Amino acid sequence: MEWLDRFVTGMDTISEASLDGLGTSDLAKRTMLSKGTLHRMLQEMLVHGLVVQNAQTHKYSLGVKSMVWGSQFLAGQDPVGLLREHCDLLAQRTN
């Protein structure tokens, strides 16, 4: 599903950006998606609360809906179990 790949690419890129967010041009460069495609996607994502746009800078960052999804995921998980693999790897690398 091409639309889903574009959506995930956009959300991943926004989530990996600094807290200042990303503008459409930077987002287009990082995702290799056209500005037109991104603009349409971002407008829908704004409506659904998946992203927010800073009124002064016009940059996008993750919205409340993404936090709700993450919180719901974590509520059904064992956080220690989720992090164990990463902690074990870190312990091996740092002794």
PDB file with one MODEL, atoms N, CA, C and O in Angstrom:
MODEL        1
ATOM      1  N   MET A   1       0.838  -1.175   0.000  1.00  0.00           N
ATOM      2  CA  MET A   1       0.000   0.000   0.000  1.00  0.00           C
ATOM      3  C   MET A   1       0.885   1.241   0.000  1.00  0.00           C
ATOM      4  O   MET A   1       1.520   1.575   1.000  1.00  0.00           O
ATOM      5  N   GLU A   2       0.908   1.886  -1.103  1.00  0.00           N
ATOM      6  CA  GLU A   2       1.787   3.033  -1.266  1.00  0.00           C
ATOM      7  C   GLU A   2       1.466   4.170  -0.291  1.00  0.00           C
ATOM      8  O   GLU A   2       2.384   4.795   0.242  1.00  0.00           O
ATOM      9  N   TRP A   3       0.187   4.447  -0.050  1.00  0.00           N
ATOM     10  CA  TRP A   3      -0.190   5.547   0.844  1.00  0.00           C
ATOM     11  C   TRP A   3       0.295   5.270   2.266  1.00  0.00           C
ATOM     12  O   TRP A   3       0.698   6.189   2.980  1.00  0.00           O
ATOM     13  N   LEU A   4       0.254   4.007   2.670  1.00  0.00           N
ATOM     14  CA  LEU A   4       0.696   3.659   4.018  1.00  0.00           C
ATOM     15  C   LEU A   4       2.211   3.810   4.144  1.00  0.00           C
ATOM     16  O   LEU A   4       2.707   4.285   5.166  1.00  0.00           O
ATOM     17  N   ASP A   5       2.943   3.410   3.110  1.00  0.00           N
ATOM     18  CA  ASP A   5       4.393   3.591   3.114  1.00  0.00           C
ATOM     19  C   ASP A   5       4.742   5.068   3.240  1.00  0.00           C
ATOM     20  O   ASP A   5       5.643   5.431   3.996  1.00  0.00           O
ATOM     21  N   ARG A   6       4.039   5.916   2.510  1.00  0.00           N
ATOM     22  CA  ARG A   6       4.288   7.362   2.575  1.00  0.00           C
ATOM     23  C   ARG A   6       3.969   7.904   3.961  1.00  0.00           C
ATOM     24  O   ARG A   6       4.724   8.704   4.513  1.00  0.00           O
ATOM     25  N   PHE A   7       2.855   7.469   4.514  1.00  0.00           N
ATOM     26  CA  PHE A   7       2.450   7.910   5.845  1.00  0.00           C
ATOM     27  C   PHE A   7       3.494   7.531   6.885  1.00  0.00           C
ATOM     28  O   PHE A   7       3.919   8.374   7.676  1.00  0.00           O
ATOM     29  N   VAL A   8       3.908   6.275   6.889  1.00  0.00           N
ATOM     30  CA  VAL A   8       4.886   5.791   7.871  1.00  0.00           C
ATOM     31  C   VAL A   8       6.217   6.519   7.686  1.00  0.00           C
ATOM     32  O   VAL A   8       6.856   6.898   8.667  1.00  0.00           O
ATOM     33  N   THR A   9       6.634   6.713   6.448  1.00  0.00           N
ATOM     34  CA  THR A   9       7.868   7.442   6.181  1.00  0.00           C
ATOM     35  C   THR A   9       7.782   8.854   6.748  1.00  0.00           C
ATOM     36  O   THR A   9       8.723   9.332   7.382  1.00  0.00           O
ATOM     37  N   GLY A  10       6.671   9.511   6.522  1.00  0.00           N
ATOM     38  CA  GLY A  10       6.479  10.863   7.052  1.00  0.00           C
ATOM     39  C   GLY A  10       6.495  10.900   8.567  1.00  0.00           C
ATOM     40  O   GLY A  10       7.182  11.729   9.163  1.00  0.00           O
ATOM     41  N   MET A  11       5.746  10.012   9.190  1.00  0.00           N
ATOM     42  CA  MET A  11       5.691   9.978  10.653  1.00  0.00           C
ATOM     43  C   MET A  11       7.050   9.624  11.251  1.00  0.00           C
ATOM     44  O   MET A  11       7.462  10.222  12.245  1.00  0.00           O
ATOM     45  N   ASP A  12       7.746   8.660  10.658  1.00  0.00           N
ATOM     46  CA  ASP A  12       9.079   8.298  11.153  1.00  0.00           C
ATOM     47  C   ASP A  12      10.025   9.491  11.074  1.00  0.00           C
ATOM     48  O   ASP A  12      10.772   9.764  12.013  1.00  0.00           O
ATOM     49  N   THR A  13       9.987  10.186   9.969  1.00  0.00           N
ATOM     50  CA  THR A  13      10.887  11.319   9.769  1.00  0.00           C
ATOM     51  C   THR A  13      10.570  12.441  10.745  1.00  0.00           C
ATOM     52  O   THR A  13      11.483  13.035  11.318  1.00  0.00           O
ATOM     53  N   ILE A  14       9.309  12.734  10.940  1.00  0.00           N
ATOM     54  CA  ILE A  14       8.916  13.772  11.889  1.00  0.00           C
ATOM     55  C   ILE A  14       9.307  13.368  13.305  1.00  0.00           C
ATOM     56  O   ILE A  14       9.773  14.201  14.083  1.00  0.00           O
ATOM     57  N   SER A  15       9.120  12.099  13.640  1.00  0.00           N
ATOM     58  CA  SER A  15       9.428  11.653  15.004  1.00  0.00           C
ATOM     59  C   SER A  15      10.925  11.672  15.293  1.00  0.00           C
ATOM     60  O   SER A  15      11.322  11.787  16.453  1.00  0.00           O
ATOM     61  N   GLU A  16      11.758  11.562  14.271  1.00  0.00           N
ATOM     62  CA  GLU A  16      13.200  11.552  14.455  1.00  0.00           C
ATOM     63  C   GLU A  16      13.800  12.963  14.434  1.00  0.00           C
ATOM     64  O   GLU A  16      14.987  13.138  14.707  1.00  0.00           O
ATOM     65  N   ALA A  17      12.989  13.955  14.114  1.00  0.00           N
ATOM     66  CA  ALA A  17      13.473  15.337  14.026  1.00  0.00           C
ATOM     67  C   ALA A  17      13.622  15.943  15.414  1.00  0.00           C
ATOM     68  O   ALA A  17      13.160  15.374  16.404  1.00  0.00           O
ATOM     69  N   SER A  18      14.263  17.088  15.477  1.00  0.00           N
ATOM     70  CA  SER A  18      14.404  17.789  16.743  1.00  0.00           C
ATOM     71  C   SER A  18      13.036  18.262  17.215  1.00  0.00           C
ATOM     72  O   SER A  18      12.056  18.203  16.473  1.00  0.00           O
ATOM     73  N   LEU A  19      12.982  18.730  18.456  1.00  0.00           N
ATOM     74  CA  LEU A  19      11.718  19.215  19.013  1.00  0.00           C
ATOM     75  C   LEU A  19      11.190  20.432  18.271  1.00  0.00           C
ATOM     76  O   LEU A  19      10.006  20.754  18.372  1.00  0.00           O
ATOM     77  N   ASP A  20      12.052  21.111  17.527  1.00  0.00           N
ATOM     78  CA  ASP A  20      11.621  22.269  16.738  1.00  0.00           C
ATOM     79  C   ASP A  20      10.742  21.863  15.560  1.00  0.00           C
ATOM     80  O   ASP A  20       9.997  22.685  15.026  1.00  0.00           O
ATOM     81  N   GLY A  21      10.829  20.604  15.158  1.00  0.00           N
ATOM     82  CA  GLY A  21      10.036  20.114  14.047  1.00  0.00           C
ATOM     83  C   GLY A  21      10.730  20.293  12.711  1.00  0.00           C
ATOM     84  O   GLY A  21      11.895  20.686  12.643  1.00  0.00           O
ATOM     85  N   LEU A  22       9.998  20.000  11.657  1.00  0.00           N
ATOM     86  CA  LEU A  22      10.529  20.078  10.295  1.00  0.00           C
ATOM     87  C   LEU A  22       9.571  20.862   9.413  1.00  0.00           C
ATOM     88  O   LEU A  22       8.352  20.754   9.546  1.00  0.00           O
ATOM     89  N   GLY A  23      10.134  21.645   8.520  1.00  0.00           N
ATOM     90  CA  GLY A  23       9.339  22.323   7.517  1.00  0.00           C
ATOM     91  C   GLY A  23       9.083  21.395   6.341  1.00  0.00           C
ATOM     92  O   GLY A  23       9.683  20.325   6.242  1.00  0.00           O
ATOM     93  N   THR A  24       8.203  21.803   5.464  1.00  0.00           N
ATOM     94  CA  THR A  24       7.837  20.975   4.316  1.00  0.00           C
ATOM     95  C   THR A  24       9.047  20.698   3.424  1.00  0.00           C
ATOM     96  O   THR A  24       9.209  19.576   2.943  1.00  0.00           O
ATOM     97  N   SER A  25       9.892  21.691   3.196  1.00  0.00           N
ATOM     98  CA  SER A  25      11.065  21.493   2.323  1.00  0.00           C
ATOM     99  C   SER A  25      12.023  20.464   2.906  1.00  0.00           C
ATOM    100  O   SER A  25      12.474  19.563   2.199  1.00  0.00           O
ATOM    101  N   ASP A  26      12.338  20.594   4.201  1.00  0.00           N
ATOM    102  CA  ASP A  26      13.213  19.606   4.846  1.00  0.00           C
ATOM    103  C   ASP A  26      12.588  18.219   4.833  1.00  0.00           C
ATOM    104  O   ASP A  26      13.263  17.219   4.585  1.00  0.00           O
ATOM    105  N   LEU A  27      11.308  18.176   5.101  1.00  0.00           N
ATOM    106  CA  LEU A  27      10.606  16.897   5.104  1.00  0.00           C
ATOM    107  C   LEU A  27      10.642  16.256   3.715  1.00  0.00           C
ATOM    108  O   LEU A  27      10.821  15.044   3.593  1.00  0.00           O
ATOM    109  N   ALA A  28      10.473  17.058   2.684  1.00  0.00           N
ATOM    110  CA  ALA A  28      10.517  16.545   1.306  1.00  0.00           C
ATOM    111  C   ALA A  28      11.901  15.975   0.982  1.00  0.00           C
ATOM    112  O   ALA A  28      12.013  14.915   0.366  1.00  0.00           O
ATOM    113  N   LYS A  29      12.942  16.678   1.396  1.00  0.00           N
ATOM    114  CA  LYS A  29      14.310  16.199   1.145  1.00  0.00           C
ATOM    115  C   LYS A  29      14.583  14.888   1.860  1.00  0.00           C
ATOM    116  O   LYS A  29      15.175  13.971   1.291  1.00  0.00           O
ATOM    117  N   ARG A  30      14.146  14.805   3.111  1.00  0.00           N
ATOM    118  CA  ARG A  30      14.428  13.607   3.908  1.00  0.00           C
ATOM    119  C   ARG A  30      13.593  12.401   3.501  1.00  0.00           C
ATOM    120  O   ARG A  30      14.050  11.265   3.630  1.00  0.00           O
ATOM    121  N   THR A  31      12.388  12.626   3.015  1.00  0.00           N
ATOM    122  CA  THR A  31      11.503  11.507   2.672  1.00  0.00           C
ATOM    123  C   THR A  31      11.498  11.170   1.194  1.00  0.00           C
ATOM    124  O   THR A  31      11.017  10.110   0.793  1.00  0.00           O
ATOM    125  N   MET A  32      12.038  12.082   0.377  1.00  0.00           N
ATOM    126  CA  MET A  32      12.007  11.925  -1.080  1.00  0.00           C
ATOM    127  C   MET A  32      10.570  11.954  -1.631  1.00  0.00           C
ATOM    128  O   MET A  32      10.304  11.422  -2.708  1.00  0.00           O
ATOM    129  N   LEU A  33       9.660  12.574  -0.888  1.00  0.00           N
ATOM    130  CA  LEU A  33       8.290  12.759  -1.346  1.00  0.00           C
ATOM    131  C   LEU A  33       8.149  14.189  -1.853  1.00  0.00           C
ATOM    132  O   LEU A  33       8.845  15.091  -1.385  1.00  0.00           O
ATOM    133  N   SER A  34       7.253  14.394  -2.806  1.00  0.00           N
ATOM    134  CA  SER A  34       7.058  15.735  -3.348  1.00  0.00           C
ATOM    135  C   SER A  34       6.406  16.634  -2.298  1.00  0.00           C
ATOM    136  O   SER A  34       5.708  16.162  -1.401  1.00  0.00           O
ATOM    137  N   LYS A  35       6.647  17.930  -2.429  1.00  0.00           N
ATOM    138  CA  LYS A  35       6.042  18.886  -1.503  1.00  0.00           C
ATOM    139  C   LYS A  35       4.522  18.837  -1.586  1.00  0.00           C
ATOM    140  O   LYS A  35       3.844  18.979  -0.569  1.00  0.00           O
ATOM    141  N   GLY A  36       3.982  18.638  -2.779  1.00  0.00           N
ATOM    142  CA  GLY A  36       2.538  18.552  -2.948  1.00  0.00           C
ATOM    143  C   GLY A  36       1.943  17.371  -2.200  1.00  0.00           C
ATOM    144  O   GLY A  36       0.932  17.501  -1.510  1.00  0.00           O
ATOM    145  N   THR A  37       2.580  16.224  -2.344  1.00  0.00           N
ATOM    146  CA  THR A  37       2.126  15.022  -1.635  1.00  0.00           C
ATOM    147  C   THR A  37       2.208  15.244  -0.131  1.00  0.00           C
ATOM    148  O   THR A  37       1.272  14.927   0.602  1.00  0.00           O
ATOM    149  N   LEU A  38       3.340  15.794   0.327  1.00  0.00           N
ATOM    150  CA  LEU A  38       3.509  16.046   1.755  1.00  0.00           C
ATOM    151  C   LEU A  38       2.481  17.040   2.267  1.00  0.00           C
ATOM    152  O   LEU A  38       1.920  16.850   3.346  1.00  0.00           O
ATOM    153  N   HIS A  39       2.232  18.085   1.515  1.00  0.00           N
ATOM    154  CA  HIS A  39       1.259  19.088   1.951  1.00  0.00           C
ATOM    155  C   HIS A  39      -0.116  18.449   2.158  1.00  0.00           C
ATOM    156  O   HIS A  39      -0.766  18.692   3.176  1.00  0.00           O
ATOM    157  N   ARG A  40      -0.554  17.645   1.212  1.00  0.00           N
ATOM    158  CA  ARG A  40      -1.860  16.971   1.344  1.00  0.00           C
ATOM    159  C   ARG A  40      -1.869  16.028   2.543  1.00  0.00           C
ATOM    160  O   ARG A  40      -2.832  16.001   3.309  1.00  0.00           O
ATOM    161  N   MET A  41      -0.803  15.260   2.703  1.00  0.00           N
ATOM    162  CA  MET A  41      -0.715  14.339   3.837  1.00  0.00           C
ATOM    163  C   MET A  41      -0.738  15.095   5.157  1.00  0.00           C
ATOM    164  O   MET A  41      -1.473  14.734   6.076  1.00  0.00           O
ATOM    165  N   LEU A  42       0.070  16.143   5.244  1.00  0.00           N
ATOM    166  CA  LEU A  42       0.179  16.889   6.488  1.00  0.00           C
ATOM    167  C   LEU A  42      -1.137  17.567   6.862  1.00  0.00           C
ATOM    168  O   LEU A  42      -1.469  17.659   8.044  1.00  0.00           O
ATOM    169  N   GLN A  43      -1.881  18.036   5.877  1.00  0.00           N
ATOM    170  CA  GLN A  43      -3.172  18.652   6.170  1.00  0.00           C
ATOM    171  C   GLN A  43      -4.122  17.641   6.798  1.00  0.00           C
ATOM    172  O   GLN A  43      -4.839  17.971   7.743  1.00  0.00           O
ATOM    173  N   GLU A  44      -4.136  16.426   6.289  1.00  0.00           N
ATOM    174  CA  GLU A  44      -4.978  15.372   6.867  1.00  0.00           C
ATOM    175  C   GLU A  44      -4.464  14.946   8.240  1.00  0.00           C
ATOM    176  O   GLU A  44      -5.249  14.681   9.151  1.00  0.00           O
ATOM    177  N   MET A  45      -3.154  14.883   8.380  1.00  0.00           N
ATOM    178  CA  MET A  45      -2.565  14.502   9.655  1.00  0.00           C
ATOM    179  C   MET A  45      -2.860  15.556  10.726  1.00  0.00           C
ATOM    180  O   MET A  45      -3.056  15.217  11.893  1.00  0.00           O
ATOM    181  N   LEU A  46      -2.892  16.828  10.333  1.00  0.00           N
ATOM    182  CA  LEU A  46      -3.265  17.901  11.260  1.00  0.00           C
ATOM    183  C   LEU A  46      -4.692  17.728  11.749  1.00  0.00           C
ATOM    184  O   LEU A  46      -4.975  17.854  12.940  1.00  0.00           O
ATOM    185  N   VAL A  47      -5.584  17.438  10.814  1.00  0.00           N
ATOM    186  CA  VAL A  47      -7.004  17.260  11.152  1.00  0.00           C
ATOM    187  C   VAL A  47      -7.181  16.160  12.186  1.00  0.00           C
ATOM    188  O   VAL A  47      -8.024  16.267  13.077  1.00  0.00           O
ATOM    189  N   HIS A  48      -6.389  15.108  12.066  1.00  0.00           N
ATOM    190  CA  HIS A  48      -6.523  13.954  12.953  1.00  0.00           C
ATOM    191  C   HIS A  48      -5.641  14.036  14.199  1.00  0.00           C
ATOM    192  O   HIS A  48      -5.631  13.107  15.006  1.00  0.00           O
ATOM    193  N   GLY A  49      -4.911  15.123  14.362  1.00  0.00           N
ATOM    194  CA  GLY A  49      -4.091  15.297  15.552  1.00  0.00           C
ATOM    195  C   GLY A  49      -2.808  14.493  15.567  1.00  0.00           C
ATOM    196  O   GLY A  49      -2.169  14.360  16.611  1.00  0.00           O
ATOM    197  N   LEU A  50      -2.421  13.950  14.412  1.00  0.00           N
ATOM    198  CA  LEU A  50      -1.184  13.172  14.359  1.00  0.00           C
ATOM    199  C   LEU A  50       0.045  14.062  14.337  1.00  0.00           C
ATOM    200  O   LEU A  50       1.113  13.666  14.802  1.00  0.00           O
ATOM    201  N   VAL A  51      -0.103  15.261  13.799  1.00  0.00           N
ATOM    202  CA  VAL A  51       0.969  16.247  13.812  1.00  0.00           C
ATOM    203  C   VAL A  51       0.390  17.588  14.230  1.00  0.00           C
ATOM    204  O   VAL A  51      -0.819  17.811  14.158  1.00  0.00           O
ATOM    205  N   VAL A  52       1.273  18.475  14.667  1.00  0.00           N
ATOM    206  CA  VAL A  52       0.910  19.868  14.953  1.00  0.00           C
ATOM    207  C   VAL A  52       1.861  20.740  14.149  1.00  0.00           C
ATOM    208  O   VAL A  52       2.957  20.323  13.774  1.00  0.00           O
ATOM    209  N   GLN A  53       1.405  21.974  13.894  1.00  0.00           N
ATOM    210  CA  GLN A  53       2.241  22.910  13.152  1.00  0.00           C
ATOM    211  C   GLN A  53       2.461  24.161  13.989  1.00  0.00           C
ATOM    212  O   GLN A  53       1.509  24.764  14.485  1.00  0.00           O
ATOM    213  N   ASN A  54       3.721  24.544  14.141  1.00  0.00           N
ATOM    214  CA  ASN A  54       4.067  25.753  14.867  1.00  0.00           C
ATOM    215  C   ASN A  54       3.596  26.962  14.049  1.00  0.00           C
ATOM    216  O   ASN A  54       3.953  27.100  12.879  1.00  0.00           O
ATOM    217  N   ALA A  55       2.809  27.822  14.660  1.00  0.00           N
ATOM    218  CA  ALA A  55       2.225  28.961  13.952  1.00  0.00           C
ATOM    219  C   ALA A  55       3.285  29.944  13.460  1.00  0.00           C
ATOM    220  O   ALA A  55       3.102  30.575  12.419  1.00  0.00           O
ATOM    221  N   GLN A  56       4.386  30.083  14.191  1.00  0.00           N
ATOM    222  CA  GLN A  56       5.427  31.034  13.801  1.00  0.00           C
ATOM    223  C   GLN A  56       6.373  30.456  12.746  1.00  0.00           C
ATOM    224  O   GLN A  56       6.678  31.118  11.754  1.00  0.00           O
ATOM    225  N   THR A  57       6.835  29.222  12.961  1.00  0.00           N
ATOM    226  CA  THR A  57       7.855  28.640  12.072  1.00  0.00           C
ATOM    227  C   THR A  57       7.263  27.803  10.947  1.00  0.00           C
ATOM    228  O   THR A  57       7.938  27.514   9.960  1.00  0.00           O
ATOM    229  N   HIS A  58       5.999  27.414  11.098  1.00  0.00           N
ATOM    230  CA  HIS A  58       5.296  26.540  10.141  1.00  0.00           C
ATOM    231  C   HIS A  58       5.902  25.133  10.078  1.00  0.00           C
ATOM    232  O   HIS A  58       5.646  24.385   9.134  1.00  0.00           O
ATOM    233  N   LYS A  59       6.696  24.783  11.075  1.00  0.00           N
ATOM    234  CA  LYS A  59       7.299  23.447  11.122  1.00  0.00           C
ATOM    235  C   LYS A  59       6.339  22.472  11.797  1.00  0.00           C
ATOM    236  O   LYS A  59       5.521  22.850  12.636  1.00  0.00           O
ATOM    237  N   TYR A  60       6.466  21.208  11.405  1.00  0.00           N
ATOM    238  CA  TYR A  60       5.593  20.153  11.913  1.00  0.00           C
ATOM    239  C   TYR A  60       6.325  19.296  12.924  1.00  0.00           C
ATOM    240  O   TYR A  60       7.520  19.033  12.788  1.00  0.00           O
ATOM    241  N   SER A  61       5.596  18.862  13.939  1.00  0.00           N
ATOM    242  CA  SER A  61       6.101  17.899  14.915  1.00  0.00           C
ATOM    243  C   SER A  61       4.962  16.956  15.281  1.00  0.00           C
ATOM    244  O   SER A  61       3.817  17.165  14.880  1.00  0.00           O
ATOM    245  N   LEU A  62       5.283  15.928  16.035  1.00  0.00           N
ATOM    246  CA  LEU A  62       4.266  14.939  16.404  1.00  0.00           C
ATOM    247  C   LEU A  62       3.147  15.586  17.208  1.00  0.00           C
ATOM    248  O   LEU A  62       3.378  16.488  18.014  1.00  0.00           O
ATOM    249  N   GLY A  63       1.936  15.109  16.972  1.00  0.00           N
ATOM    250  CA  GLY A  63       0.774  15.615  17.677  1.00  0.00           C
ATOM    251  C   GLY A  63       0.332  14.701  18.803  1.00  0.00           C
ATOM    252  O   GLY A  63       0.918  13.646  19.043  1.00  0.00           O
ATOM    253  N   VAL A  64      -0.707  15.128  19.480  1.00  0.00           N
ATOM    254  CA  VAL A  64      -1.223  14.412  20.648  1.00  0.00           C
ATOM    255  C   VAL A  64      -1.669  12.994  20.302  1.00  0.00           C
ATOM    256  O   VAL A  64      -1.473  12.075  21.098  1.00  0.00           O
ATOM    257  N   LYS A  65      -2.258  12.809  19.141  1.00  0.00           N
ATOM    258  CA  LYS A  65      -2.772  11.479  18.771  1.00  0.00           C
ATOM    259  C   LYS A  65      -1.651  10.441  18.754  1.00  0.00           C
ATOM    260  O   LYS A  65      -1.866   9.291  19.137  1.00  0.00           O
ATOM    261  N   SER A  66      -0.471  10.836  18.316  1.00  0.00           N
ATOM    262  CA  SER A  66       0.641   9.882  18.300  1.00  0.00           C
ATOM    263  C   SER A  66       1.028   9.478  19.721  1.00  0.00           C
ATOM    264  O   SER A  66       1.408   8.333  19.961  1.00  0.00           O
ATOM    265  N   MET A  67       0.932  10.420  20.663  1.00  0.00           N
ATOM    266  CA  MET A  67       1.220  10.105  22.067  1.00  0.00           C
ATOM    267  C   MET A  67       0.149   9.159  22.634  1.00  0.00           C
ATOM    268  O   MET A  67       0.462   8.238  23.388  1.00  0.00           O
ATOM    269  N   VAL A  68      -1.086   9.395  22.270  1.00  0.00           N
ATOM    270  CA  VAL A  68      -2.174   8.523  22.733  1.00  0.00           C
ATOM    271  C   VAL A  68      -1.930   7.102  22.252  1.00  0.00           C
ATOM    272  O   VAL A  68      -2.052   6.158  23.031  1.00  0.00           O
ATOM    273  N   TRP A  69      -1.582   6.936  20.970  1.00  0.00           N
ATOM    274  CA  TRP A  69      -1.304   5.600  20.441  1.00  0.00           C
ATOM    275  C   TRP A  69      -0.143   4.957  21.186  1.00  0.00           C
ATOM    276  O   TRP A  69      -0.217   3.787  21.562  1.00  0.00           O
ATOM    277  N   GLY A  70       0.934   5.716  21.402  1.00  0.00           N
ATOM    278  CA  GLY A  70       2.088   5.178  22.118  1.00  0.00           C
ATOM    279  C   GLY A  70       1.745   4.787  23.542  1.00  0.00           C
ATOM    280  O   GLY A  70       2.197   3.754  24.037  1.00  0.00           O
ATOM    281  N   SER A  71       0.943   5.613  24.199  1.00  0.00           N
ATOM    282  CA  SER A  71       0.537   5.321  25.576  1.00  0.00           C
ATOM    283  C   SER A  71      -0.320   4.065  25.651  1.00  0.00           C
ATOM    284  O   SER A  71      -0.168   3.251  26.562  1.00  0.00           O
ATOM    285  N   GLN A  72      -1.214   3.917  24.692  1.00  0.00           N
ATOM    286  CA  GLN A  72      -2.063   2.727  24.678  1.00  0.00           C
ATOM    287  C   GLN A  72      -1.241   1.471  24.425  1.00  0.00           C
ATOM    288  O   GLN A  72      -1.524   0.417  24.993  1.00  0.00           O
ATOM    289  N   PHE A  73      -0.235   1.579  23.584  1.00  0.00           N
ATOM    290  CA  PHE A  73       0.652   0.441  23.345  1.00  0.00           C
ATOM    291  C   PHE A  73       1.391   0.072  24.626  1.00  0.00           C
ATOM    292  O   PHE A  73       1.428  -1.094  25.019  1.00  0.00           O
ATOM    293  N   LEU A  74       1.981   1.080  25.276  1.00  0.00           N
ATOM    294  CA  LEU A  74       2.770   0.817  26.481  1.00  0.00           C
ATOM    295  C   LEU A  74       1.920   0.280  27.628  1.00  0.00           C
ATOM    296  O   LEU A  74       2.415  -0.495  28.446  1.00  0.00           O
ATOM    297  N   ALA A  75       0.652   0.678  27.702  1.00  0.00           N
ATOM    298  CA  ALA A  75      -0.218   0.226  28.784  1.00  0.00           C
ATOM    299  C   ALA A  75      -0.382  -1.287  28.785  1.00  0.00           C
ATOM    300  O   ALA A  75      -0.614  -1.884  29.836  1.00  0.00           O
ATOM    301  N   GLY A  76      -0.264  -1.904  27.631  1.00  0.00           N
ATOM    302  CA  GLY A  76      -0.423  -3.352  27.536  1.00  0.00           C
ATOM    303  C   GLY A  76       0.880  -4.112  27.489  1.00  0.00           C
ATOM    304  O   GLY A  76       0.896  -5.303  27.177  1.00  0.00           O
ATOM    305  N   GLN A  77       1.981  -3.433  27.797  1.00  0.00           N
ATOM    306  CA  GLN A  77       3.305  -4.047  27.673  1.00  0.00           C
ATOM    307  C   GLN A  77       4.028  -4.084  29.011  1.00  0.00           C
ATOM    308  O   GLN A  77       3.646  -3.414  29.971  1.00  0.00           O
ATOM    309  N   ASP A  78       5.054  -4.864  29.041  1.00  0.00           N
ATOM    310  CA  ASP A  78       5.978  -4.915  30.166  1.00  0.00           C
ATOM    311  C   ASP A  78       7.172  -4.041  29.791  1.00  0.00           C
ATOM    312  O   ASP A  78       8.012  -4.474  29.002  1.00  0.00           O
ATOM    313  N   PRO A  79       7.274  -2.819  30.334  1.00  0.00           N
ATOM    314  CA  PRO A  79       8.360  -1.922  29.925  1.00  0.00           C
ATOM    315  C   PRO A  79       9.752  -2.507  30.161  1.00  0.00           C
ATOM    316  O   PRO A  79      10.656  -2.297  29.352  1.00  0.00           O
ATOM    317  N   VAL A  80       9.929  -3.224  31.243  1.00  0.00           N
ATOM    318  CA  VAL A  80      11.230  -3.831  31.518  1.00  0.00           C
ATOM    319  C   VAL A  80      11.552  -4.866  30.443  1.00  0.00           C
ATOM    320  O   VAL A  80      12.681  -4.940  29.959  1.00  0.00           O
ATOM    321  N   GLY A  81      10.563  -5.652  30.080  1.00  0.00           N
ATOM    322  CA  GLY A  81      10.767  -6.646  29.035  1.00  0.00           C
ATOM    323  C   GLY A  81      11.083  -6.008  27.690  1.00  0.00           C
ATOM    324  O   GLY A  81      11.922  -6.511  26.943  1.00  0.00           O
ATOM    325  N   LEU A  82      10.409  -4.895  27.380  1.00  0.00           N
ATOM    326  CA  LEU A  82      10.660  -4.194  26.120  1.00  0.00           C
ATOM    327  C   LEU A  82      12.076  -3.643  26.061  1.00  0.00           C
ATOM    328  O   LEU A  82      12.695  -3.628  24.997  1.00  0.00           O
ATOM    329  N   LEU A  83      12.588  -3.194  27.191  1.00  0.00           N
ATOM    330  CA  LEU A  83      13.902  -2.558  27.217  1.00  0.00           C
ATOM    331  C   LEU A  83      15.041  -3.528  27.508  1.00  0.00           C
ATOM    332  O   LEU A  83      16.208  -3.192  27.307  1.00  0.00           O
ATOM    333  N   ARG A  84      14.716  -4.716  27.973  1.00  0.00           N
ATOM    334  CA  ARG A  84      15.747  -5.673  28.397  1.00  0.00           C
ATOM    335  C   ARG A  84      16.779  -5.924  27.309  1.00  0.00           C
ATOM    336  O   ARG A  84      17.980  -5.868  27.571  1.00  0.00           O
ATOM    337  N   GLU A  85      16.329  -6.199  26.100  1.00  0.00           N
ATOM    338  CA  GLU A  85      17.247  -6.497  25.001  1.00  0.00           C
ATOM    339  C   GLU A  85      18.214  -5.333  24.769  1.00  0.00           C
ATOM    340  O   GLU A  85      19.411  -5.543  24.574  1.00  0.00           O
ATOM    341  N   HIS A  86      17.686  -4.103  24.793  1.00  0.00           N
ATOM    342  CA  HIS A  86      18.533  -2.933  24.558  1.00  0.00           C
ATOM    343  C   HIS A  86      19.493  -2.709  25.721  1.00  0.00           C
ATOM    344  O   HIS A  86      20.649  -2.344  25.509  1.00  0.00           O
ATOM    345  N   CYS A  87      19.029  -2.922  26.925  1.00  0.00           N
ATOM    346  CA  CYS A  87      19.894  -2.772  28.102  1.00  0.00           C
ATOM    347  C   CYS A  87      20.993  -3.830  28.114  1.00  0.00           C
ATOM    348  O   CYS A  87      22.142  -3.536  28.445  1.00  0.00           O
ATOM    349  N   ASP A  88      20.640  -5.053  27.754  1.00  0.00           N
ATOM    350  CA  ASP A  88      21.650  -6.121  27.694  1.00  0.00           C
ATOM    351  C   ASP A  88      22.712  -5.802  26.658  1.00  0.00           C
ATOM    352  O   ASP A  88      23.898  -6.015  26.909  1.00  0.00           O
ATOM    353  N   LEU A  89      22.311  -5.294  25.500  1.00  0.00           N
ATOM    354  CA  LEU A  89      23.257  -4.934  24.456  1.00  0.00           C
ATOM    355  C   LEU A  89      24.167  -3.792  24.919  1.00  0.00           C
ATOM    356  O   LEU A  89      25.376  -3.819  24.689  1.00  0.00           O
ATOM    357  N   LEU A  90      23.584  -2.810  25.560  1.00  0.00           N
ATOM    358  CA  LEU A  90      24.359  -1.690  26.092  1.00  0.00           C
ATOM    359  C   LEU A  90      25.364  -2.178  27.146  1.00  0.00           C
ATOM    360  O   LEU A  90      26.517  -1.748  27.157  1.00  0.00           O
ATOM    361  N   ALA A  91      24.920  -3.069  28.018  1.00  0.00           N
ATOM    362  CA  ALA A  91      25.802  -3.614  29.056  1.00  0.00           C
ATOM    363  C   ALA A  91      26.974  -4.369  28.426  1.00  0.00           C
ATOM    364  O   ALA A  91      28.105  -4.251  28.899  1.00  0.00           O
ATOM    365  N   GLN A  92      26.720  -5.140  27.368  1.00  0.00           N
ATOM    366  CA  GLN A  92      27.789  -5.875  26.701  1.00  0.00           C
ATOM    367  C   GLN A  92      28.813  -4.916  26.065  1.00  0.00           C
ATOM    368  O   GLN A  92      30.021  -5.143  26.133  1.00  0.00           O
ATOM    369  N   ARG A  93      28.308  -3.861  25.459  1.00  0.00           N
ATOM    370  CA  ARG A  93      29.201  -2.918  24.779  1.00  0.00           C
ATOM    371  C   ARG A  93      30.025  -2.076  25.741  1.00  0.00           C
ATOM    372  O   ARG A  93      31.136  -1.663  25.408  1.00  0.00           O
ATOM    373  N   THR A  94      29.496  -1.821  26.917  1.00  0.00           N
ATOM    374  CA  THR A  94      30.187  -0.936  27.860  1.00  0.00           C
ATOM    375  C   THR A  94      30.817  -1.654  29.042  1.00  0.00           C
ATOM    376  O   THR A  94      31.504  -1.046  29.863  1.00  0.00           O
ATOM    377  N   ASN A  95      30.570  -2.975  29.117  1.00  0.00           N
ATOM    378  CA  ASN A  95      31.055  -3.772  30.230  1.00  0.00           C
ATOM    379  C   ASN A  95      30.534  -3.222  31.549  1.00  0.00           C
ATOM    380  O   ASN A  95      30.840  -3.768  32.609  1.00  0.00           O
TER     381      ASN A  95
ENDMDL
END
